[in-house]
Amino acid sequence: MLTRRRHRQTRDDSLSTTYGNRFFTKDLETFRIGEESLPPASVYQIIHDELELDGNPSLNLASFVTTWMEPEAERLVRENIRKNLVDQNEYPRTGEIQHRVVHMLADLFHAPPEADIAGTSTVGSSEAILLGLLAHKKSWQIRRRSAGKPADRPNLVVGGDVHVVWDKFARYFDVEMRTVPLSPGRFTLSVDEAVRRIDENTIAVGAVVGTTFTGQIDPVEELNEAVEKLKREKGWDIPIHIDGASGGLILPFLEPERRWDFRLSRVRSINVSGHKFGLVYPGVGWLVFRDRSDLPDDLVFRVDYLGAEEETYTLNFSSNAAFVIAQYYNFLRLGKKGYRSVMENARANARHLAKKLSVHRMFEPVDEKPALPIVAFRLRGPHAGRESEIASELRKYGWIVPAYTLPPDAENTTLLRVVVRENVSRQMLDDLLEHLDRSLDVLENPPVKRKPHPPLC
Ligand SMILES: Cc1ncc(COP(=O)(O)O)c(C=O)c1O
């Protein structure tokens, strides 16, 4: 009897090691919810192990998104991960923190001192851009209708260097997209070309500080002058929305004198990704208006089913509060001095990489001295155009570096891009350079295809 009971106990999965239990050899239901429950340790291990096949976030040089935060910030994230940001009545201090961060950003972006600050956190820059442009579409409709003019053919003027979310806005919200094409040697907005596309139905003009493709900066000051001139000459009241997804939290620290923000009269709204150079894990973004009057009241909903009346201006209702809190942590913890030093390090490393590439016999950077810590580069000489092969070779070492072609009319240019985030050290970049050389070697000396041996008799 005793022996048999022992035997039954050893078959009990709760006593087996994770790898020794029967779930280890069982097919799992992965596209349907299974009928049975499974032990937590086994499920954890199975999912954990599958995810080991993902790329390593630290080596993901394609991503602009933060992959490292301080332990104290992570602690705050863990402590607050259960909070829904929308429950402002239940979590009033969280609501207050969101409010403070919007004010900190408005101040950083030089909102006029008399401004009635308006803005919101979002899941990222995409949501922030959609919301900002929706506000400009609505304001344009209000202006047109009150002047007794038709408001059914809105358009949006941008450069070909904008992120796909701008096209999404145009398609989702029925706005004609008027895109200024790039040219083989110009990868940012041409202001003259933009002006030619603006008319009385233009709801906004977009400009990017830190394009996704090259990290370059649109000529915002020049654009502002041109749009001001149109107002003087034609009376068109056209706002500029700045896509500061990356640059919005770099330029204020690295180039405080550069005027791209609310110091320019036509800049009425700015988005920034907290989860990029705001140094927070995904997903948090921010939208800040120059003044409350830039956000039509119609778009702000008041709800009272969470306990008290609250205002909401987001596309999504619920979102996680933890990353908003982490943003607040970074602003308090680093201050301007800390952000400046992080950005200076990142840019110094980016410039180191760009410099090495500029003297390389086969690579060339788009900018030898990039303004932002983003290095776009390409192959020169006989291998030009084979950038995706380099990207595949680099992947074998673990590096994730994207290769992509530029939008029209620069589609003959293929680039590789490295985003030098806070955690990308000089040593890592030197290792990357070595692996770039080895990848190039494979392109130059492809492995010889040997004839198969004749079968042995
Ligand atoms: C210039 C620019 N705008 C918008 C976005 C979209 O940002 P998010 O991923 O925060 O939604 C990106 C993302 O890389 C970007 O580079």
The ligand as an ORCA input file, in Angstrom:
! r2SCAN-3c Opt
* xyz 0 1
  C       8.384     60.970    -36.609
  C       7.464     59.958    -36.014
  N       6.168     60.260    -35.845
  C       5.299     59.391    -35.292
  C       5.709     58.147    -34.877
  C       4.733     57.202    -34.239
  O       5.025     57.195    -32.870
  P       4.452     56.136    -31.822
  O       5.181     54.869    -32.102
  O       4.820     56.757    -30.514
  O       2.993     56.020    -32.019
  C       7.056     57.780    -35.045
  C       7.539     56.449    -34.641
  O       8.658     56.065    -34.826
  C       7.956     58.703    -35.621
  O       9.264     58.414    -35.796
*
